[in-house]
Amino acid sequence: MDVDAAWLPPEAFRAVGRRRSLVPAGGRLVDTVRRELVDACERFGGRVVREDAELVFELTEGLGEEGFALTRRDGITTVAASDERGLLYGLFHVVRLGEEAFAGDRPREEHRPAYARRMLDHWDNVAVHPVMGQVERGYSGGSLFWADGRARGDWERVRAYGRLLAACGINAVTVNNVNVHETEARLLTDRIGDVAAIADVLRPYGIRTHLSVTFAAPVVLGGPPTADPLDGAVRDWWARATDAVYGAIADFGGYVVKADSEGRPGPFAYGRSHADGANMLAAALEPYGGTVHWRAFVYDHHQDWRDRGTDRARAAYDHFTPLDGRFAKNAVLQVKHGPMDFQVREPVSPLIGAMPRTRLAVELQVTQEYTGQQRHACWLGPMWSEVLGFRPDGEVSTGRLAHELVAVSNVGDDPFWTGHPLAQANLYTFGRLAWNPAADPRAILDEWIALTHPGADDRLTAGLHTVLDGSWSTYEKYTAPLGVGFMVQPGHHYGPGVDGYEYSPWGTYHFADRDGVGVDRSTGTGTGYAGQYATPWSGLYDSPTTCPDELLLFFHHVPYTHVLPSGKTVIQHIYDTHFEGVAEVEEARRVWTGLAGLVEPARHARVAERYEEQLRGAREWRDQINSYFLRKSGVPDERGRTIY
């Protein structure tokens, strides 16, 4: 399996590998820096020396944990850091800069991560699940960590993965699914050695290992017959189990928990709050410096579709805002960036900014569950940048309100890591935005292109921008219009299923009828969800005349003849955007075909194959959505195009 089929192929190290470098004595991570430089110098003719170096790595004070400074003066480029992690990130910054790091003088520039923890959650199952397979919502083959009920043991692949993550700034990984089944539950106790083996391989790249656990672990694993978080025997059980975990993994990061959600056990069964549940685990972790990440994805998944008052979008805010200030300091509430479930377009969750006394992690989804499942090219950097730049109170951005950034990983054992080679850009972009949420996503994409295709000429760079820059917008055009969301096939969520969830208990409705479409979430006549936002957003979202077009059907049920600011009716907008989306995929496919000869043949062939599937899927989306709404509304396309 080719571990170089992503960013950081050997050629990316040419600039630093041609120089002489001085690295201080140090621990494990300094050894990693030295090894990376030695490998590069052996390939490109440089040397790692003790004096007279063109590139100097040094440990100093004042830059904080993981921060580093870069300076160039008198022909010497210097990377300084307060700790070993900072040196590691400094090395990869020099690699990103390439020859630019060694050109002329460079005034001192300091780089510090916005968040102390920048984490990926793997939804990997140890044992193959009969429905979800080896990786839940995985579109890149099997798990890197697990196969057939045991640790996979491909440690070179795991090491290469840790290296890729360190190069974009990720420093924590959860190695198993948040939906913890019986086999996975045992990772906490008699299978902890498997987790420790993974941690050993990731540690040299500054990555701490975390574990998803079931709230019912004491019951499942033969402890007390209850999981009541206020029961003394339960608290003692968790304390002993956690002590044993740290005995095996001294730098263990902590637990991730999905509780009282989609059938997962939780504190509600005992009449306790989610703060009670999280704080019990936080107390077990606190002596060791560990953290519990408690997911806020809690809602009624047995909703009656006839009930227009119950609104899944309201659930996280309603459940958790009364608990603000009651969570322990080492408990982090992990909040999906939108109120529903990683749709191609959602408003930012009102929970972000509504809990000032609680540590929050904003959760993104790098794996493309609802955005083409890595069979469609859909670069999500612009979406995430919008989310992180959103100001819930009109002043402070989501990126600044968050204490951490977490995402669901899109990696598997596929030779190209992410199934679709262009989906690698999503993983890299997440890591860089987690380091600096205010960064320009297009500049990050430039980094990914340069690191993945070292020496790429202007034609290849321009071509990659052409097919990726607008790919999120393109996907939105040919799928769910105006923020309505969820018109997907039930279960696997791939491809159009306009009424797939319309009469289901999952609370994901569009309420299309002969008169109009959309969900009324206004404060006057709807579910009141719009009122969960602070000003100015509550007022903006509450009226269909001021609600942004891209979210209109998320917040309002409107007639098909409702006129948008563009001058188009809703129904004509649906028709037009779906035809536009297909045309844009056709153009992207044409551009990619023209890049043959500029991209490694196997990579080009894989992407070309994915574009054939994307075009087929886009046409299917266009024809099903347009036909559905033509039949519902009875309003023809004013341009006379074929609608079936």
C-alpha positions, 0 to 999 in steps of 0.5 A: 500500500502506497503511503506516499499517495497523499500530501508529504511525498518525498519530493515535498522535502526537497528544499529542506533536504538540500540544506544543512540542519542543526537539531538540538538534543531532546526527547521523542518528538525531537527524534522525530524531527531529526529522523525526518530531516535525516531521511530528507537529507539522504535523499536530496544531498543535505546534512544534519550537522552540529554547527554551521547550519543553514537551518537551526531548530532550537528550544526556547521560552515564551512561545507556549505549548506547540507554538513556534517562531520562524526567522531567517537572518544572515543566511540561516533559517531558525525555527524556535519553540518552547516544547518538542511539539512546537519544533515538530510543527515548525518543521512541517511549516518549513516543508510547506514553505519550500524554497521560500523558507530559505530566500532572503531575510525573514523577520520573526513570525510566531505561530500558535494554534488557536485550540489546544486540542485538534481532534479526529474521531474515527467511527471505526468498529473493531468487529464488522457491524452487520449494517454499518460495516467496519467503519460507520459512515466510512467511504475509504475502505476498511479501518486503519486500526481494526480488522475482523475483531482485532487490532489490524497491526499494520503499524507502518500505515498507522505511523504514516497516518500520524505523520500526515496528521501532524503535518496539518496540525492535528494532535488527537485521535479517537480510535473507535466508533461513538456507537460503542458495541459489545466488542468495542466496549472491551477496549476499555478493559481487557483489550486496552493493550490494543489501544496502547499499541496504537498510541505507541505508534502515533505518539512520536508525531505528537498525537494523543489517543482517546477512546469512545466508551459506552455509558453503560460500561459497568453493566456491559463489562460485568461491574455493578448492575447499574450505570447510575452516575450518582451511585458510589459503586459506579463511580468507583468502577470508573475510577478503577477502570480509568486508573488501569487505562492510564497504567497502560497509556500514560498520556491517554487523552480521555473518553468520548461519549454518545449518550441518550442518543439514537438508542445509546444508553445514558443518564436519562435512564436513571433520572440524572442529567447529562451534566451528572453523567459527564461529571462522573467520567470527568472525575475519574479522568481528572487525576490524570489530566484526561478529558471527557468529550460529551456529545450534544447530539441528543434528540427524539428519534421516535418522533411522530411525523404528524406532530408539527410542534416537535422539532429535532433542530431544537433538541440540543439547545433545549437539552443543554442550555439549562446545564450551562455552568454545571459541567466539570472543567475537564468536560467538553460538550461536543456540539455539531456545527449545525442543529441537524446532522451535517447537511450540505447547508444548515444554520450554525447551531444556536448552542454555540455561544449560548453556554458561556460557562461550558467548554465547547468543541465544535464538531465537523464531518470530514467524512462526506456522509451527506455530501457525496460520500467521497464518490463526489468531489465536494471540498468543504473548506468554504463551508467550514470557514463560513461556520467558523466565521459566523458570529452568534452574537453579532460580534464574536465568531464561532471559531473564537467561541469554541474551545476545541475543534473536532471532526469525524475522519474520512480515512480508511485503508484505501490506497488513496487514504480517502477513496476519492483522492480529491477528498484528501483536501478536506482532511488537510483543510480541517487540520489547518483550520483547526490550527487557525480558524480564520485562515483563508481556505483557498490559501490552505488549498494551495498548500495541499496542492503544493504538498501533494503535487510538489512542483505542480505547474500553473496549469495543474494548480489552476485545474485543481482550483477549478474543480474544487473551489466551487464544488460545495456550491455545485453539490448543493445546487443539484441536491437539497435546495434552499437549506431544506436538507435530508432528501436522501435514501434512508439508511445509507444516505447516498443518492436522492430519496425525496420522501425517504424520511418524510414519514419516518420517526427521525424528525427530518422533514421537508413538508412539501405539499401542493401549496409549498415546501419547507419547515416553519421554524418561526416564533409566531406560527412554527416551532420557535426554533428561530427564537433560540438565536441571539439578535440579530439572527433571531429576527433575521431568520424569523421572517421569510422576507429577511431570511437568507435564501440559502436557509429559507426552507430550513426556517419557513414553509413558503409557496412555490411562487414565493419570490426570492431576492434574485427575482426568481420564484422558489420553484424556478430556483429549484429547476434552475439550480439543479440543471446548473449543478449538472452542467458544472459537474460536466465541466469539472469532468472535462477539466479533470480529463484535460489534466491527464499527464500532469497527475500520476496515472493511477490517481488521475484514473481514480478521480476520472472514475469518480467523476463518471459516478458523480455525473450519473448521480447529479443527473439522477438528483436533478431529474428526481428533484425536479420531477417531484416538485413539478408534480407537487406544484403543477408549475412548469419550468419557464425555460421549457426544459425536459422534466420527467 
